[in-house]
Amino acid sequence: MKYPNIEAERARLGMNRTNLAKSLNVSRETYQNWQRGRTEIPCSKIIAMTEIFHVSSDYLLGIKSA
């Protein structure tokens, strides 16, 4: 599963993928695997992204709009 809202929020804040991965204490490769749907995003990292982006987890995961 791809998560376009995560990418949109990352871009909105002007963060590159490497910076976001560092903010989440994961490698860029791990982040890319999440985006490509190769591995699941741990709940703790989804929560961390909601705090970084100031949005809901439902929005980040594409469950509902902002």
mmCIF file of the N, C-alpha and C atoms, coordinates in Angstrom:
data_MODEL
# 
_entry.id   MODEL 
# 
loop_
_atom_site.group_PDB 
_atom_site.id 
_atom_site.type_symbol 
_atom_site.label_atom_id 
_atom_site.label_alt_id 
_atom_site.label_comp_id 
_atom_site.label_asym_id 
_atom_site.label_entity_id 
_atom_site.label_seq_id 
_atom_site.pdbx_PDB_ins_code 
_atom_site.Cartn_x 
_atom_site.Cartn_y 
_atom_site.Cartn_z 
_atom_site.occupancy 
_atom_site.B_iso_or_equiv 
_atom_site.pdbx_formal_charge 
_atom_site.auth_seq_id 
_atom_site.auth_comp_id 
_atom_site.auth_asym_id 
_atom_site.auth_atom_id 
_atom_site.pdbx_PDB_model_num 
ATOM 1   N N  . MET A 1 1  ? 0.845   -1.182 0.000  1.00 0.00 ? 1  MET A N  1 
ATOM 2   C CA . MET A 1 1  ? 0.000   0.000  0.000  1.00 0.00 ? 1  MET A CA 1 
ATOM 3   C C  . MET A 1 1  ? 0.883   1.236  0.000  1.00 0.00 ? 1  MET A C  1 
ATOM 4   N N  . LYS A 1 2  ? 0.523   2.182  -0.797 1.00 0.00 ? 2  LYS A N  1 
ATOM 5   C CA . LYS A 1 2  ? 1.243   3.449  -0.836 1.00 0.00 ? 2  LYS A CA 1 
ATOM 6   C C  . LYS A 1 2  ? 0.482   4.468  -0.019 1.00 0.00 ? 2  LYS A C  1 
ATOM 7   N N  . TYR A 1 3  ? 1.204   5.413  0.513  1.00 0.00 ? 3  TYR A N  1 
ATOM 8   C CA . TYR A 1 3  ? 0.630   6.417  1.394  1.00 0.00 ? 3  TYR A CA 1 
ATOM 9   C C  . TYR A 1 3  ? 0.907   7.815  0.845  1.00 0.00 ? 3  TYR A C  1 
ATOM 10  N N  . PRO A 1 4  ? 0.109   8.264  -0.122 1.00 0.00 ? 4  PRO A N  1 
ATOM 11  C CA . PRO A 1 4  ? 0.370   9.564  -0.733 1.00 0.00 ? 4  PRO A CA 1 
ATOM 12  C C  . PRO A 1 4  ? 0.253   10.723 0.248  1.00 0.00 ? 4  PRO A C  1 
ATOM 13  N N  . ASN A 1 5  ? -0.568  10.590 1.276  1.00 0.00 ? 5  ASN A N  1 
ATOM 14  C CA . ASN A 1 5  ? -0.713  11.693 2.222  1.00 0.00 ? 5  ASN A CA 1 
ATOM 15  C C  . ASN A 1 5  ? 0.547   11.888 3.060  1.00 0.00 ? 5  ASN A C  1 
ATOM 16  N N  . ILE A 1 6  ? 1.250   10.803 3.342  1.00 0.00 ? 6  ILE A N  1 
ATOM 17  C CA . ILE A 1 6  ? 2.517   10.936 4.062  1.00 0.00 ? 6  ILE A CA 1 
ATOM 18  C C  . ILE A 1 6  ? 3.508   11.697 3.187  1.00 0.00 ? 6  ILE A C  1 
ATOM 19  N N  . GLU A 1 7  ? 3.587   11.331 1.940  1.00 0.00 ? 7  GLU A N  1 
ATOM 20  C CA . GLU A 1 7  ? 4.488   12.029 1.019  1.00 0.00 ? 7  GLU A CA 1 
ATOM 21  C C  . GLU A 1 7  ? 4.083   13.493 0.841  1.00 0.00 ? 7  GLU A C  1 
ATOM 22  N N  . ALA A 1 8  ? 2.794   13.755 0.778  1.00 0.00 ? 8  ALA A N  1 
ATOM 23  C CA . ALA A 1 8  ? 2.312   15.131 0.622  1.00 0.00 ? 8  ALA A CA 1 
ATOM 24  C C  . ALA A 1 8  ? 2.686   15.979 1.834  1.00 0.00 ? 8  ALA A C  1 
ATOM 25  N N  . GLU A 1 9  ? 2.524   15.427 3.010  1.00 0.00 ? 9  GLU A N  1 
ATOM 26  C CA . GLU A 1 9  ? 2.868   16.171 4.224  1.00 0.00 ? 9  GLU A CA 1 
ATOM 27  C C  . GLU A 1 9  ? 4.370   16.377 4.341  1.00 0.00 ? 9  GLU A C  1 
ATOM 28  N N  . ARG A 1 10 ? 5.127   15.379 3.961  1.00 0.00 ? 10 ARG A N  1 
ATOM 29  C CA . ARG A 1 10 ? 6.582   15.509 3.966  1.00 0.00 ? 10 ARG A CA 1 
ATOM 30  C C  . ARG A 1 10 ? 7.009   16.653 3.063  1.00 0.00 ? 10 ARG A C  1 
ATOM 31  N N  . ALA A 1 11 ? 6.444   16.683 1.868  1.00 0.00 ? 11 ALA A N  1 
ATOM 32  C CA . ALA A 1 11 ? 6.775   17.738 0.906  1.00 0.00 ? 11 ALA A CA 1 
ATOM 33  C C  . ALA A 1 11 ? 6.286   19.103 1.390  1.00 0.00 ? 11 ALA A C  1 
ATOM 34  N N  . ARG A 1 12 ? 5.099   19.122 1.999  1.00 0.00 ? 12 ARG A N  1 
ATOM 35  C CA . ARG A 1 12 ? 4.541   20.386 2.496  1.00 0.00 ? 12 ARG A CA 1 
ATOM 36  C C  . ARG A 1 12 ? 5.479   21.035 3.504  1.00 0.00 ? 12 ARG A C  1 
ATOM 37  N N  . LEU A 1 13 ? 6.118   20.222 4.330  1.00 0.00 ? 13 LEU A N  1 
ATOM 38  C CA . LEU A 1 13 ? 7.051   20.743 5.319  1.00 0.00 ? 13 LEU A CA 1 
ATOM 39  C C  . LEU A 1 13 ? 8.449   20.967 4.752  1.00 0.00 ? 13 LEU A C  1 
ATOM 40  N N  . GLY A 1 14 ? 8.638   20.629 3.491  1.00 0.00 ? 14 GLY A N  1 
ATOM 41  C CA . GLY A 1 14 ? 9.940   20.831 2.858  1.00 0.00 ? 14 GLY A CA 1 
ATOM 42  C C  . GLY A 1 14 ? 10.993  19.852 3.331  1.00 0.00 ? 14 GLY A C  1 
ATOM 43  N N  . MET A 1 15 ? 10.545  18.693 3.800  1.00 0.00 ? 15 MET A N  1 
ATOM 44  C CA . MET A 1 15 ? 11.479  17.665 4.261  1.00 0.00 ? 15 MET A CA 1 
ATOM 45  C C  . MET A 1 15 ? 11.790  16.711 3.112  1.00 0.00 ? 15 MET A C  1 
ATOM 46  N N  . ASN A 1 16 ? 13.040  16.282 3.027  1.00 0.00 ? 16 ASN A N  1 
ATOM 47  C CA . ASN A 1 16 ? 13.319  15.221 2.067  1.00 0.00 ? 16 ASN A CA 1 
ATOM 48  C C  . ASN A 1 16 ? 13.139  13.884 2.775  1.00 0.00 ? 16 ASN A C  1 
ATOM 49  N N  . ARG A 1 17 ? 13.191  12.809 2.043  1.00 0.00 ? 17 ARG A N  1 
ATOM 50  C CA . ARG A 1 17 ? 12.949  11.481 2.615  1.00 0.00 ? 17 ARG A CA 1 
ATOM 51  C C  . ARG A 1 17 ? 13.986  11.114 3.671  1.00 0.00 ? 17 ARG A C  1 
ATOM 52  N N  . THR A 1 18 ? 15.210  11.512 3.434  1.00 0.00 ? 18 THR A N  1 
ATOM 53  C CA . THR A 1 18 ? 16.275  11.217 4.390  1.00 0.00 ? 18 THR A CA 1 
ATOM 54  C C  . THR A 1 18 ? 16.025  11.930 5.712  1.00 0.00 ? 18 THR A C  1 
ATOM 55  N N  . ASN A 1 19 ? 15.632  13.204 5.648  1.00 0.00 ? 19 ASN A N  1 
ATOM 56  C CA . ASN A 1 19 ? 15.364  13.955 6.881  1.00 0.00 ? 19 ASN A CA 1 
ATOM 57  C C  . ASN A 1 19 ? 14.198  13.365 7.657  1.00 0.00 ? 19 ASN A C  1 
ATOM 58  N N  . LEU A 1 20 ? 13.148  12.974 6.953  1.00 0.00 ? 20 LEU A N  1 
ATOM 59  C CA . LEU A 1 20 ? 12.016  12.374 7.644  1.00 0.00 ? 20 LEU A CA 1 
ATOM 60  C C  . LEU A 1 20 ? 12.427  11.053 8.284  1.00 0.00 ? 20 LEU A C  1 
ATOM 61  N N  . ALA A 1 21 ? 13.164  10.253 7.563  1.00 0.00 ? 21 ALA A N  1 
ATOM 62  C CA . ALA A 1 21 ? 13.630  8.975  8.115  1.00 0.00 ? 21 ALA A CA 1 
ATOM 63  C C  . ALA A 1 21 ? 14.451  9.214  9.380  1.00 0.00 ? 21 ALA A C  1 
ATOM 64  N N  . LYS A 1 22 ? 15.339  10.191 9.353  1.00 0.00 ? 22 LYS A N  1 
ATOM 65  C CA . LYS A 1 22 ? 16.141  10.507 10.536 1.00 0.00 ? 22 LYS A CA 1 
ATOM 66  C C  . LYS A 1 22 ? 15.251  10.955 11.685 1.00 0.00 ? 22 LYS A C  1 
ATOM 67  N N  . SER A 1 23 ? 14.233  11.758 11.390 1.00 0.00 ? 23 SER A N  1 
ATOM 68  C CA . SER A 1 23 ? 13.305  12.217 12.429 1.00 0.00 ? 23 SER A CA 1 
ATOM 69  C C  . SER A 1 23 ? 12.571  11.054 13.073 1.00 0.00 ? 23 SER A C  1 
ATOM 70  N N  . LEU A 1 24 ? 12.393  9.992  12.314 1.00 0.00 ? 24 LEU A N  1 
ATOM 71  C CA . LEU A 1 24 ? 11.688  8.808  12.805 1.00 0.00 ? 24 LEU A CA 1 
ATOM 72  C C  . LEU A 1 24 ? 12.644  7.745  13.343 1.00 0.00 ? 24 LEU A C  1 
ATOM 73  N N  . ASN A 1 25 ? 13.932  8.048  13.308 1.00 0.00 ? 25 ASN A N  1 
ATOM 74  C CA . ASN A 1 25 ? 14.972  7.101  13.764 1.00 0.00 ? 25 ASN A CA 1 
ATOM 75  C C  . ASN A 1 25 ? 14.938  5.781  12.994 1.00 0.00 ? 25 ASN A C  1 
ATOM 76  N N  . VAL A 1 26 ? 14.774  5.904  11.684 1.00 0.00 ? 26 VAL A N  1 
ATOM 77  C CA . VAL A 1 26 ? 14.845  4.741  10.797 1.00 0.00 ? 26 VAL A CA 1 
ATOM 78  C C  . VAL A 1 26 ? 15.727  5.099  9.615  1.00 0.00 ? 26 VAL A C  1 
ATOM 79  N N  . SER A 1 27 ? 16.124  4.101  8.870  1.00 0.00 ? 27 SER A N  1 
ATOM 80  C CA . SER A 1 27 ? 16.922  4.361  7.675  1.00 0.00 ? 27 SER A CA 1 
ATOM 81  C C  . SER A 1 27 ? 16.012  4.837  6.539  1.00 0.00 ? 27 SER A C  1 
ATOM 82  N N  . ARG A 1 28 ? 16.640  5.468  5.557  1.00 0.00 ? 28 ARG A N  1 
ATOM 83  C CA . ARG A 1 28 ? 15.876  5.892  4.382  1.00 0.00 ? 28 ARG A CA 1 
ATOM 84  C C  . ARG A 1 28 ? 15.291  4.673  3.675  1.00 0.00 ? 28 ARG A C  1 
ATOM 85  N N  . GLU A 1 29 ? 16.041  3.593  3.670  1.00 0.00 ? 29 GLU A N  1 
ATOM 86  C CA . GLU A 1 29 ? 15.569  2.356  3.042  1.00 0.00 ? 29 GLU A CA 1 
ATOM 87  C C  . GLU A 1 29 ? 14.306  1.836  3.740  1.00 0.00 ? 29 GLU A C  1 
ATOM 88  N N  . THR A 1 30 ? 14.290  1.889  5.058  1.00 0.00 ? 30 THR A N  1 
ATOM 89  C CA . THR A 1 30 ? 13.102  1.455  5.805  1.00 0.00 ? 30 THR A CA 1 
ATOM 90  C C  . THR A 1 30 ? 11.907  2.316  5.415  1.00 0.00 ? 30 THR A C  1 
ATOM 91  N N  . TYR A 1 31 ? 12.119  3.633  5.368  1.00 0.00 ? 31 TYR A N  1 
ATOM 92  C CA . TYR A 1 31 ? 11.041  4.541  4.971  1.00 0.00 ? 31 TYR A CA 1 
ATOM 93  C C  . TYR A 1 31 ? 10.542  4.202  3.567  1.00 0.00 ? 31 TYR A C  1 
ATOM 94  N N  . GLN A 1 32 ? 11.454  3.971  2.654  1.00 0.00 ? 32 GLN A N  1 
ATOM 95  C CA . GLN A 1 32 ? 11.065  3.625  1.290  1.00 0.00 ? 32 GLN A CA 1 
ATOM 96  C C  . GLN A 1 32 ? 10.300  2.309  1.247  1.00 0.00 ? 32 GLN A C  1 
ATOM 97  N N  . ASN A 1 33 ? 10.689  1.345  2.052  1.00 0.00 ? 33 ASN A N  1 
ATOM 98  C CA . ASN A 1 33 ? 9.959   0.078  2.107  1.00 0.00 ? 33 ASN A CA 1 
ATOM 99  C C  . ASN A 1 33 ? 8.526   0.289  2.591  1.00 0.00 ? 33 ASN A C  1 
ATOM 100 N N  . TRP A 1 34 ? 8.327   1.184  3.526  1.00 0.00 ? 34 TRP A N  1 
ATOM 101 C CA . TRP A 1 34 ? 6.961   1.513  3.969  1.00 0.00 ? 34 TRP A CA 1 
ATOM 102 C C  . TRP A 1 34 ? 6.169   2.094  2.805  1.00 0.00 ? 34 TRP A C  1 
ATOM 103 N N  . GLN A 1 35 ? 6.781   3.039  2.116  1.00 0.00 ? 35 GLN A N  1 
ATOM 104 C CA . GLN A 1 35 ? 6.083   3.712  1.016  1.00 0.00 ? 35 GLN A CA 1 
ATOM 105 C C  . GLN A 1 35 ? 5.774   2.757  -0.138 1.00 0.00 ? 35 GLN A C  1 
ATOM 106 N N  . ARG A 1 36 ? 6.599   1.804  -0.340 1.00 0.00 ? 36 ARG A N  1 
ATOM 107 C CA . ARG A 1 36 ? 6.385   0.839  -1.423 1.00 0.00 ? 36 ARG A CA 1 
ATOM 108 C C  . ARG A 1 36 ? 5.480   -0.314 -1.010 1.00 0.00 ? 36 ARG A C  1 
ATOM 109 N N  . GLY A 1 37 ? 5.105   -0.354 0.270  1.00 0.00 ? 37 GLY A N  1 
ATOM 110 C CA . GLY A 1 37 ? 4.240   -1.410 0.761  1.00 0.00 ? 37 GLY A CA 1 
ATOM 111 C C  . GLY A 1 37 ? 4.959   -2.723 1.002  1.00 0.00 ? 37 GLY A C  1 
ATOM 112 N N  . ARG A 1 38 ? 6.267   -2.689 1.074  1.00 0.00 ? 38 ARG A N  1 
ATOM 113 C CA . ARG A 1 38 ? 7.040   -3.914 1.312  1.00 0.00 ? 38 ARG A CA 1 
ATOM 114 C C  . ARG A 1 38 ? 7.004   -4.339 2.778  1.00 0.00 ? 38 ARG A C  1 
ATOM 115 N N  . THR A 1 39 ? 6.946   -3.346 3.661  1.00 0.00 ? 39 THR A N  1 
ATOM 116 C CA . THR A 1 39 ? 6.833   -3.616 5.090  1.00 0.00 ? 39 THR A CA 1 
ATOM 117 C C  . THR A 1 39 ? 5.779   -2.690 5.682  1.00 0.00 ? 39 THR A C  1 
ATOM 118 N N  . GLU A 1 40 ? 5.191   -3.117 6.778  1.00 0.00 ? 40 GLU A N  1 
ATOM 119 C CA . GLU A 1 40 ? 4.179   -2.304 7.432  1.00 0.00 ? 40 GLU A CA 1 
ATOM 120 C C  . GLU A 1 40 ? 4.847   -1.231 8.284  1.00 0.00 ? 40 GLU A C  1 
ATOM 121 N N  . ILE A 1 41 ? 4.158   -0.112 8.415  1.00 0.00 ? 41 ILE A N  1 
ATOM 122 C CA . ILE A 1 41 ? 4.654   0.964  9.260  1.00 0.00 ? 41 ILE A CA 1 
ATOM 123 C C  . ILE A 1 41 ? 4.264   0.638  10.704 1.00 0.00 ? 41 ILE A C  1 
ATOM 124 N N  . PRO A 1 42 ? 5.223   0.603  11.612 1.00 0.00 ? 42 PRO A N  1 
ATOM 125 C CA . PRO A 1 42 ? 4.878   0.348  13.015 1.00 0.00 ? 42 PRO A CA 1 
ATOM 126 C C  . PRO A 1 42 ? 3.986   1.468  13.570 1.00 0.00 ? 42 PRO A C  1 
ATOM 127 N N  . CYS A 1 43 ? 3.094   1.112  14.444 1.00 0.00 ? 43 CYS A N  1 
ATOM 128 C CA . CYS A 1 43 ? 2.180   2.090  15.043 1.00 0.00 ? 43 CYS A CA 1 
ATOM 129 C C  . CYS A 1 43 ? 2.933   3.251  15.682 1.00 0.00 ? 43 CYS A C  1 
ATOM 130 N N  . SER A 1 44 ? 4.046   2.938  16.327 1.00 0.00 ? 44 SER A N  1 
ATOM 131 C CA . SER A 1 44 ? 4.821   3.999  16.981 1.00 0.00 ? 44 SER A CA 1 
ATOM 132 C C  . SER A 1 44 ? 5.316   5.040  15.978 1.00 0.00 ? 44 SER A C  1 
ATOM 133 N N  . LYS A 1 45 ? 5.622   4.602  14.768 1.00 0.00 ? 45 LYS A N  1 
ATOM 134 C CA . LYS A 1 45 ? 6.112   5.532  13.744 1.00 0.00 ? 45 LYS A CA 1 
ATOM 135 C C  . LYS A 1 45 ? 4.959   6.322  13.130 1.00 0.00 ? 45 LYS A C  1 
ATOM 136 N N  . ILE A 1 46 ? 3.789   5.721  13.035 1.00 0.00 ? 46 ILE A N  1 
ATOM 137 C CA . ILE A 1 46 ? 2.614   6.460  12.569 1.00 0.00 ? 46 ILE A CA 1 
ATOM 138 C C  . ILE A 1 46 ? 2.292   7.563  13.565 1.00 0.00 ? 46 ILE A C  1 
ATOM 139 N N  . ILE A 1 47 ? 2.332   7.234  14.849 1.00 0.00 ? 47 ILE A N  1 
ATOM 140 C CA . ILE A 1 47 ? 2.073   8.239  15.884 1.00 0.00 ? 47 ILE A CA 1 
ATOM 141 C C  . ILE A 1 47 ? 3.109   9.354  15.802 1.00 0.00 ? 47 ILE A C  1 
ATOM 142 N N  . ALA A 1 48 ? 4.365   8.990  15.621 1.00 0.00 ? 48 ALA A N  1 
ATOM 143 C CA . ALA A 1 48 ? 5.418   10.002 15.496 1.00 0.00 ? 48 ALA A CA 1 
ATOM 144 C C  . ALA A 1 48 ? 5.154   10.919 14.305 1.00 0.00 ? 48 ALA A C  1 
ATOM 145 N N  . MET A 1 49 ? 4.711   10.357 13.193 1.00 0.00 ? 49 MET A N  1 
ATOM 146 C CA . MET A 1 49 ? 4.414   11.189 12.016 1.00 0.00 ? 49 MET A CA 1 
ATOM 147 C C  . MET A 1 49 ? 3.222   12.110 12.259 1.00 0.00 ? 49 MET A C  1 
ATOM 148 N N  . THR A 1 50 ? 2.233   11.652 13.019 1.00 0.00 ? 50 THR A N  1 
ATOM 149 C CA . THR A 1 50 ? 1.091   12.542 13.312 1.00 0.00 ? 50 THR A CA 1 
ATOM 150 C C  . THR A 1 50 ? 1.569   13.750 14.100 1.00 0.00 ? 50 THR A C  1 
ATOM 151 N N  . GLU A 1 51 ? 2.552   13.542 14.961 1.00 0.00 ? 51 GLU A N  1 
ATOM 152 C CA . GLU A 1 51 ? 3.097   14.647 15.755 1.00 0.00 ? 51 GLU A CA 1 
ATOM 153 C C  . GLU A 1 51 ? 3.972   15.565 14.906 1.00 0.00 ? 51 GLU A C  1 
ATOM 154 N N  . ILE A 1 52 ? 4.742   14.997 14.017 1.00 0.00 ? 52 ILE A N  1 
ATOM 155 C CA . ILE A 1 52 ? 5.587   15.807 13.134 1.00 0.00 ? 52 ILE A CA 1 
ATOM 156 C C  . ILE A 1 52 ? 4.731   16.655 12.201 1.00 0.00 ? 52 ILE A C  1 
ATOM 157 N N  . PHE A 1 53 ? 3.708   16.042 11.617 1.00 0.00 ? 53 PHE A N  1 
ATOM 158 C CA . PHE A 1 53 ? 2.890   16.711 10.606 1.00 0.00 ? 53 PHE A CA 1 
ATOM 159 C C  . PHE A 1 53 ? 1.668   17.429 11.171 1.00 0.00 ? 53 PHE A C  1 
ATOM 160 N N  . HIS A 1 54 ? 1.313   17.158 12.421 1.00 0.00 ? 54 HIS A N  1 
ATOM 161 C CA . HIS A 1 54 ? 0.120   17.747 13.046 1.00 0.00 ? 54 HIS A CA 1 
ATOM 162 C C  . HIS A 1 54 ? -1.154  17.395 12.289 1.00 0.00 ? 54 HIS A C  1 
ATOM 163 N N  . VAL A 1 55 ? -1.287  16.115 11.969 1.00 0.00 ? 55 VAL A N  1 
ATOM 164 C CA . VAL A 1 55 ? -2.485  15.598 11.296 1.00 0.00 ? 55 VAL A CA 1 
ATOM 165 C C  . VAL A 1 55 ? -2.878  14.284 11.964 1.00 0.00 ? 55 VAL A C  1 
ATOM 166 N N  . SER A 1 56 ? -4.046  13.770 11.616 1.00 0.00 ? 56 SER A N  1 
ATOM 167 C CA . SER A 1 56 ? -4.513  12.516 12.204 1.00 0.00 ? 56 SER A CA 1 
ATOM 168 C C  . SER A 1 56 ? -3.887  11.307 11.502 1.00 0.00 ? 56 SER A C  1 
ATOM 169 N N  . SER A 1 57 ? -3.886  10.208 12.209 1.00 0.00 ? 57 SER A N  1 
ATOM 170 C CA . SER A 1 57 ? -3.392  8.969  11.611 1.00 0.00 ? 57 SER A CA 1 
ATOM 171 C C  . SER A 1 57 ? -4.319  8.508  10.486 1.00 0.00 ? 57 SER A C  1 
ATOM 172 N N  . ASP A 1 58 ? -5.616  8.721  10.644 1.00 0.00 ? 58 ASP A N  1 
ATOM 173 C CA . ASP A 1 58 ? -6.557  8.366  9.573  1.00 0.00 ? 58 ASP A CA 1 
ATOM 174 C C  . ASP A 1 58 ? -6.202  9.090  8.285  1.00 0.00 ? 58 ASP A C  1 
ATOM 175 N N  . TYR A 1 59 ? -5.908  10.369 8.394  1.00 0.00 ? 59 TYR A N  1 
ATOM 176 C CA . TYR A 1 59 ? -5.532  11.138 7.212  1.00 0.00 ? 59 TYR A CA 1 
ATOM 177 C C  . TYR A 1 59 ? -4.238  10.591 6.606  1.00 0.00 ? 59 TYR A C  1 
ATOM 178 N N  . LEU A 1 60 ? -3.219  10.374 7.439  1.00 0.00 ? 60 LEU A N  1 
ATOM 179 C CA . LEU A 1 60 ? -1.927  9.889  6.915  1.00 0.00 ? 60 LEU A CA 1 
ATOM 180 C C  . LEU A 1 60 ? -2.084  8.578  6.169  1.00 0.00 ? 60 LEU A C  1 
ATOM 181 N N  . LEU A 1 61 ? -2.943  7.717  6.691  1.00 0.00 ? 61 LEU A N  1 
ATOM 182 C CA . LEU A 1 61 ? -3.113  6.396  6.087  1.00 0.00 ? 61 LEU A CA 1 
ATOM 183 C C  . LEU A 1 61 ? -4.171  6.376  4.980  1.00 0.00 ? 61 LEU A C  1 
ATOM 184 N N  . GLY A 1 62 ? -4.767  7.520  4.711  1.00 0.00 ? 62 GLY A N  1 
ATOM 185 C CA . GLY A 1 62 ? -5.734  7.616  3.623  1.00 0.00 ? 62 GLY A CA 1 
ATOM 186 C C  . GLY A 1 62 ? -7.107  7.057  3.971  1.00 0.00 ? 62 GLY A C  1 
ATOM 187 N N  . ILE A 1 63 ? -7.395  6.984  5.275  1.00 0.00 ? 63 ILE A N  1 
ATOM 188 C CA . ILE A 1 63 ? -8.686  6.464  5.698  1.00 0.00 ? 63 ILE A CA 1 
ATOM 189 C C  . ILE A 1 63 ? -9.773  7.507  5.555  1.00 0.00 ? 63 ILE A C  1 
ATOM 190 N N  . LYS A 1 64 ? -9.434  8.763  5.778  1.00 0.00 ? 64 LYS A N  1 
ATOM 191 C CA . LYS A 1 64 ? -10.364 9.865  5.558  1.00 0.00 ? 64 LYS A CA 1 
ATOM 192 C C  . LYS A 1 64 ? -9.577  11.127 5.280  1.00 0.00 ? 64 LYS A C  1 
ATOM 193 N N  . SER A 1 65 ? -10.237 12.144 4.797  1.00 0.00 ? 65 SER A N  1 
ATOM 194 C CA . SER A 1 65 ? -9.560  13.385 4.447  1.00 0.00 ? 65 SER A CA 1 
ATOM 195 C C  . SER A 1 65 ? -9.236  14.210 5.688  1.00 0.00 ? 65 SER A C  1 
ATOM 196 N N  . ALA A 1 66 ? -8.395  15.200 5.500  1.00 0.00 ? 66 ALA A N  1 
ATOM 197 C CA . ALA A 1 66 ? -7.971  16.071 6.606  1.00 0.00 ? 66 ALA A CA 1 
ATOM 198 C C  . ALA A 1 66 ? -9.165  16.783 7.137  1.00 0.00 ? 66 ALA A C  1 
# 
